Every structure is written in structure tokens, then in C-alpha cells.
Amino acid sequence: MTASAQKTMVGAFVLGGVALFTLGIILLGGGRLFNNSLEYVLYFDGSVSGLSIGAPVVFRGVPMGNVTQISLVANARDSNVTIPVTIRIDDKSFIRSGGGSLSETAQAEIIHRMVERGLRARLQLGSLITGQYKVELDFFPNTPINFRSSNPDSEIPTVPSPIDTLQRTFARLPIDKMADSITTILTNLTSAVGQGQLQKGIESFTATFDEIRKVVTESEIRTALEDVLGQVDGATRAVTREIPAAINAFQQALDSISKAAQQISKVSASAESAIGKDSPTMNDLRRLLREASTAARSLRNFADMLERNPEALLKGRQGNR
């Protein structure tokens, strides 16, 4: 082999090694070397069972990136354990309104504003068959912002998933007491059935119901009630028939009294001119006229009250209406 051939072979090996090294960086870095993807950390309070590296990150169903790392961090001071989950958001998820991609700084600013508006992350069941979870991003504006990392700009706050909320609700239920109560009820029911008490109670209820039905439909009480109701109805109809005639009679009496008062007034005027203004006869006529006027007003008021309240003839006057 000549020297030139050896140099050519060595150069080819070197170029191949460089190409393989570059390809390895690209593959291991997931293309990070040539894009502006952003990485954020998430801290979940509950279990992350079912979440794996490579799980999708979606925003209202739109793929945004994937999970790149799941860690377990222990704090020596308070013996607390946290589970930070690192996600990567693809730069292709952000597009300018007029077209074109955004810079890494512009993307980070957009995420920061979205977090201030209520952007939160939570675990969501991705498949019922596999039981795998995904990270869902969405707006929850009424939830607080709780940052747990030293760099809040690279963290997205989290909220409990619906399954976590359901598990916590069940955890607060007094399951043991509820089970004991159900066991006691079933035991008492079994005992009552075994001793025939339940059957006796049902039979007693049926007999009582039959007796009530007989009293209502067949006894003398129903007949007496029907007679009483018939008498009340007849009395009501009679009063209804008689009241208009009574009112007409009162009105005729009032008209007669009014005419008599007019005649008395005329006689009084004539007598006043003949007898004199201050004579005893004139004073008696004035008193008679006042008494007649008072009686007429009383009769008119009584007639008006009967016209407004016809039932007063039966019940008596109940008060002014």
C-alpha cells in the first residue's frame, strides 16, 4: 500500500468518525442542537405512575412536545421527596401570525405570559387500554401560581388531575364507618326476615290500608260528611238567592226615606216662614229632620256593607273591608 493510499484511508476513517459523532449528538440530543426547543420543569403532588419518558405534551389536543426526564429529588432538611418532570416544547409549535418561526426568547416570553394568564400542567389519561398518561397544558385562571424551583422562568405550575382529585375525595370518606353501618343494616334486615318480622310488618300495613279504605269509601262517616256538605251547599245557595232581594228592599227603603226627608224639608221651610225661626215647633221639626238623615245614612251604610260582604248575614260582620 502506497503512502497516498494510507493517507486517503486515514482521512476517510477520520471523516467517518466525525460524521458518526455528529449523528450521535443529533440523535441523543433529539435535534436540540439545531432547533430552539424550550425545556420546562413540572412538579406534581401526586403519583406519576403511568407517565414515562417520551410521553406527549399537548395543549388542548395539539401536540406541543414530549417528556424528556422524570427524576426523584430528596430534600435532606425536611426529608421531603419531590418528583420533577422535565418537558420539552417544540419550537415548531409557535408560529408567527404572519408566518415564520419565533426566536427562543420570544417563545419564552409567550410561555411566561400564558403562565400569568393561568397556564397550568396536569396529568391526563392518554389511553384506557395501556394506562399511559400524558401531560396536558391548559388555562386554569382561578388556580394559584406555586413555583417550587429556584428558576421560576423555567417552570410551569401544576394542578391536580381529575383522578387525583377523585382519589383524595375517596380518601377523606369514612369508608370503615360506612361499611360498618351497611353491615349493621344488612344484619338487622336478615334477622327481621328470618324471624318473620318483616312479613308481619307488611301484612299489618296492608290490613291498616284496607281498613282506611273501607272507612273512607263504605262507612257512615262518609255519608254524614256528604250530608253536612249538602246542607252547607243548600244554605249557601239559599242565602245567595235571598241576598239580592234583601239588598233591593233596603235600596227601596232608602229611596222612600230620601223622598220623605225631602218632603219634611219642604214642610219645614213652609212652617219656618209661618211659625217662626225659633219656635218650639220649628225646633222639633229640625230634630226630626236630623234623626231621619242619621237613619238614612245608617241604612245606606248597612246596604253597602251587605253588597260588599253578602256572607255577613251568616257569619256576622268580621270588620271593615
C-alpha positions as CSV (number, residue, x, y, z in Angstrom):
1,M,0.0,0.0,0.0
2,T,1.4,3.3,-1.0
3,A,1.7,6.3,1.3
4,S,-1.0,8.3,-0.6
5,A,-3.4,5.3,-0.2
6,Q,-2.8,5.2,3.5
7,K,-3.4,8.9,3.9
8,T,-6.6,8.5,2.0
9,M,-7.8,5.7,4.2
10,V,-6.9,7.5,7.4
11,G,-8.8,10.6,6.2
12,A,-11.8,8.5,5.4
13,F,-11.8,7.0,8.9
14,V,-11.5,10.4,10.4
15,L,-14.4,11.8,8.4
16,G,-16.5,8.8,9.2
17,G,-15.8,9.2,12.9
18,V,-16.7,12.9,12.8
19,A,-19.9,12.1,10.9
20,L,-20.8,9.4,13.4
21,F,-20.1,11.7,16.4
22,T,-22.2,14.4,14.9
23,L,-25.0,12.0,14.2
24,G,-24.8,10.6,17.7
25,I,-25.1,14.2,19.2
26,I,-28.1,14.9,17.0
27,L,-29.8,11.6,17.9
28,L,-29.0,11.8,21.6
29,G,-30.0,15.4,21.8
30,G,-33.2,14.9,19.9
31,G,-32.3,17.5,17.4
32,R,-31.7,20.1,20.1
33,L,-28.5,21.3,18.5
34,F,-30.4,22.7,15.5
35,N,-33.6,24.0,17.0
36,N,-34.9,26.4,19.6
37,S,-37.0,24.0,21.7
38,L,-37.7,25.1,25.3
39,E,-37.4,22.9,28.4
40,Y,-39.6,23.4,31.5
41,V,-39.9,21.5,34.8
42,L,-43.1,20.4,36.4
43,Y,-43.7,19.4,40.0
44,F,-46.7,17.1,40.6
45,D,-48.0,16.4,44.1
46,G,-49.5,13.0,43.4
47,S,-48.1,9.9,41.8
48,V,-46.8,10.0,38.3
49,S,-47.4,6.3,37.7
50,G,-48.2,5.7,34.1
51,L,-46.1,8.7,32.9
52,S,-43.0,7.7,31.0
53,I,-40.2,9.4,29.1
54,G,-41.4,10.3,25.6
55,A,-45.0,10.8,26.7
56,P,-46.7,13.5,24.7
57,V,-47.2,17.1,25.9
58,V,-50.4,18.6,24.4
59,F,-52.3,21.9,24.6
60,R,-56.0,21.3,24.1
61,G,-55.3,18.3,22.0
62,V,-52.5,19.9,19.9
63,P,-49.1,18.2,20.3
64,M,-46.5,20.6,21.8
65,G,-43.6,18.4,22.8
66,N,-42.8,15.4,25.0
67,V,-41.5,14.4,28.4
68,T,-37.6,14.2,28.5
69,Q,-36.9,13.3,32.1
70,I,-38.5,12.1,35.3
71,S,-36.4,12.5,38.4
72,L,-36.7,11.8,42.2
73,V,-35.2,14.5,44.4
74,A,-34.9,14.1,48.2
75,N,-34.5,17.1,50.4
76,A,-32.2,16.3,53.4
77,R,-33.5,19.2,55.5
78,D,-37.2,18.2,55.8
79,S,-37.0,14.6,54.4
80,N,-39.4,15.6,51.6
81,V,-39.3,13.9,48.2
82,T,-40.3,15.7,45.0
83,I,-40.7,14.4,41.5
84,P,-39.6,17.0,38.9
85,V,-40.8,16.1,35.4
86,T,-38.9,17.8,32.5
87,I,-40.7,18.5,29.3
88,R,-39.6,19.9,26.0
89,I,-41.8,22.2,24.0
90,D,-41.0,22.1,20.3
91,D,-40.2,25.4,18.6
92,K,-42.4,24.4,15.7
93,S,-45.4,24.7,17.9
94,F,-45.1,28.5,17.9
95,I,-45.7,30.3,14.6
96,R,-46.0,34.0,13.9
97,S,-49.4,35.2,12.9
98,G,-47.9,36.4,9.6
99,G,-45.9,33.2,9.2
100,G,-42.4,32.2,10.1
101,S,-40.8,30.8,13.3
102,L,-40.1,32.6,16.6
103,S,-36.9,33.0,18.4
104,E,-36.2,31.2,21.7
105,T,-36.5,34.5,23.6
106,A,-39.9,35.2,22.0
107,Q,-41.2,31.7,22.8
108,A,-40.1,32.0,26.4
109,E,-41.9,35.3,26.7
110,I,-45.1,33.8,25.3
111,I,-45.0,31.0,27.8
112,H,-44.3,33.4,30.6
113,R,-47.4,35.5,29.7
114,M,-49.5,32.4,29.3
115,V,-48.5,31.2,32.8
116,E,-49.6,34.6,34.2
117,R,-52.9,34.2,32.5
118,G,-53.4,30.8,34.1
119,L,-51.5,28.2,32.0
120,R,-51.1,25.1,34.1
121,A,-50.0,21.5,33.6
122,R,-51.7,18.4,34.8
123,L,-51.6,14.6,34.1
124,Q,-54.3,13.2,31.8
125,L,-55.0,9.6,31.0
126,G,-54.0,9.1,27.4
127,S,-55.2,5.5,26.8
128,L,-57.6,3.4,28.8
129,I,-56.0,0.2,27.3
130,T,-52.4,0.9,28.1
131,G,-53.0,3.1,31.2
132,Q,-50.3,5.6,29.9
133,Y,-50.6,9.2,30.9
134,K,-49.7,12.4,29.0
135,V,-49.1,16.0,30.2
136,E,-51.9,18.3,29.3
137,L,-51.4,22.1,29.2
138,D,-54.5,24.4,29.5
139,F,-55.7,27.5,31.2
140,F,-56.9,27.4,34.8
141,P,-57.1,31.1,35.7
142,N,-58.6,30.6,39.2
143,T,-55.7,28.5,40.5
144,P,-52.7,29.9,42.4
145,I,-49.2,30.1,41.0
146,N,-46.9,27.9,43.1
147,F,-43.3,27.8,42.0
148,R,-41.1,25.2,43.6
149,S,-37.8,25.6,41.6
150,S,-35.1,28.2,42.1
151,N,-35.8,29.4,38.5
152,P,-39.5,30.2,38.0
153,D,-38.9,31.3,34.4
154,S,-38.2,27.6,33.5
155,E,-41.2,26.2,35.5
156,I,-44.8,25.7,34.6
157,P,-47.1,25.4,37.7
158,T,-49.3,22.3,38.0
159,V,-52.8,21.5,39.2
160,P,-54.2,18.1,40.4
161,S,-55.6,15.9,37.7
162,P,-59.3,14.8,37.9
163,I,-58.2,11.3,39.0
164,D,-56.0,12.8,41.8
165,T,-59.0,14.9,43.0
166,L,-61.2,11.8,43.0
167,Q,-58.7,9.8,44.9
168,R,-58.3,12.5,47.5
169,T,-62.1,12.7,47.9
170,F,-62.4,9.0,48.4
171,A,-59.5,9.1,50.9
172,R,-61.5,11.6,53.0
173,L,-64.6,9.4,53.1
174,P,-65.1,7.3,56.3
175,I,-65.1,4.0,54.4
176,D,-64.8,1.9,57.6
177,K,-67.8,3.6,59.3
178,M,-69.8,3.3,56.2
179,A,-69.0,-0.3,55.8
180,D,-69.9,-1.0,59.5
181,S,-73.2,0.8,59.0
182,I,-74.1,-1.1,55.9
183,T,-73.1,-4.4,57.7
184,T,-75.4,-3.5,60.7
185,I,-78.3,-2.7,58.4
186,L,-77.9,-5.9,56.5
187,T,-77.6,-7.9,59.7
188,N,-80.8,-6.4,61.1
189,L,-82.6,-6.9,57.8
190,T,-81.5,-10.5,57.7
191,S,-82.6,-11.0,61.3
192,A,-86.0,-9.5,60.6
193,V,-86.6,-11.6,57.6
194,G,-85.5,-14.7,59.4
195,Q,-87.9,-14.1,62.3
196,G,-90.8,-13.2,60.1
197,Q,-91.0,-9.6,61.5
198,L,-90.7,-8.0,58.0
199,Q,-93.5,-10.2,56.7
200,K,-95.7,-9.3,59.7
201,G,-95.0,-5.6,59.2
202,I,-96.0,-5.8,55.6
203,E,-99.2,-7.7,56.5
204,S,-100.0,-5.2,59.2
205,F,-99.5,-2.3,56.8
206,T,-101.8,-3.9,54.2
207,A,-104.5,-4.6,56.8
208,T,-104.3,-1.0,58.0
209,F,-104.6,0.4,54.5
210,D,-107.6,-1.8,53.8
211,E,-109.4,-0.5,56.9
212,I,-108.7,3.1,56.0
213,R,-110.1,2.4,52.5
214,K,-113.2,0.9,54.0
215,V,-113.7,3.8,56.4
216,V,-113.3,6.3,53.5
217,T,-115.5,4.5,51.0
218,E,-118.1,2.5,52.9
219,S,-118.6,3.7,56.5
220,E,-121.2,6.1,57.9
221,I,-118.6,8.8,58.3
222,R,-118.6,9.4,54.6
223,T,-122.4,9.5,54.4
224,A,-122.5,12.0,57.3
225,L,-119.9,14.2,55.7
226,E,-121.7,14.1,52.4
227,D,-125.0,15.2,54.2
228,V,-123.2,18.0,56.0
229,L,-121.6,19.2,52.8
230,G,-125.0,19.1,51.0
231,Q,-126.7,21.1,53.8
232,V,-124.0,23.7,53.7
233,D,-124.2,23.9,49.9
234,G,-128.0,24.3,50.1
235,A,-127.8,27.0,52.8
236,T,-125.2,28.9,50.7
237,R,-127.5,28.8,47.6
238,A,-130.5,30.0,49.6
239,V,-128.5,32.9,51.0
240,T,-127.2,33.7,47.6
241,R,-130.8,33.8,46.2
242,E,-132.2,35.9,49.1
243,I,-129.4,38.5,49.4
244,P,-130.1,40.3,46.1
245,A,-133.8,40.7,47.1
246,A,-132.8,42.0,50.6
247,I,-130.5,44.5,49.0
248,N,-133.2,45.7,46.7
249,A,-135.6,46.1,49.6
250,F,-133.0,48.1,51.5
251,Q,-132.5,50.3,48.5
252,Q,-136.2,50.9,48.1
253,A,-136.4,51.8,51.8
254,L,-133.6,54.3,51.3
255,D,-135.3,55.9,48.4
256,S,-138.5,56.2,50.4
257,I,-136.7,57.7,53.3
258,S,-134.9,60.1,50.9
259,K,-138.3,61.2,49.5
260,A,-139.7,61.6,53.0
261,A,-136.7,63.7,54.0
262,Q,-137.3,66.0,51.0
263,Q,-140.9,66.4,51.9
264,I,-140.1,67.1,55.5
265,S,-137.6,69.7,54.3
266,K,-140.2,71.4,52.2
267,V,-142.7,71.3,55.1
268,S,-140.0,72.7,57.4
269,A,-139.3,75.5,55.1
270,S,-143.0,76.4,54.8
271,A,-143.5,76.0,58.6
272,E,-140.5,78.2,59.3
273,S,-142.0,81.0,57.3
274,A,-145.4,80.5,59.0
275,I,-144.4,79.7,62.6
276,G,-141.2,81.4,63.1
277,K,-137.5,80.5,63.2
278,D,-137.0,79.9,67.0
279,S,-140.4,78.5,67.9
280,P,-140.7,75.0,69.7
281,T,-142.5,73.5,66.7
282,M,-139.6,74.5,64.4
283,N,-137.1,73.0,66.8
284,D,-138.9,69.7,66.8
285,L,-139.0,69.7,63.0
286,R,-135.3,70.3,62.9
287,R,-134.6,67.4,65.3
288,L,-136.9,65.1,63.3
289,L,-135.0,66.0,60.2
290,R,-131.6,65.3,61.7
291,E,-132.8,61.9,63.1
292,A,-134.2,61.0,59.7
293,S,-130.9,61.9,58.0
294,T,-129.0,59.8,60.5
295,A,-131.2,56.8,60.0
296,A,-130.9,57.1,56.2
297,R,-127.1,57.1,56.4
298,S,-127.1,54.1,58.7
299,L,-129.4,52.2,56.4
300,R,-127.2,53.1,53.4
301,N,-124.0,52.0,55.1
302,F,-125.7,48.8,56.1
303,A,-126.8,48.2,52.5
304,D,-123.3,48.9,51.2
305,M,-121.7,46.5,53.7
306,L,-124.1,43.7,52.6
307,E,-123.3,44.4,49.0
308,R,-119.6,44.0,49.6
309,N,-119.9,41.1,52.1
310,P,-123.1,39.0,51.5
311,E,-121.8,36.3,53.9
312,A,-122.2,38.8,56.8
313,L,-125.9,37.6,57.2
314,L,-124.5,34.1,58.1
315,K,-121.2,34.9,59.8
316,G,-121.8,38.4,61.2
317,R,-119.7,41.4,60.5
318,Q,-116.0,40.5,60.6
319,G,-114.6,44.0,60.4
320,N,-114.2,46.8,57.9
321,R,-113.1,45.7,54.5
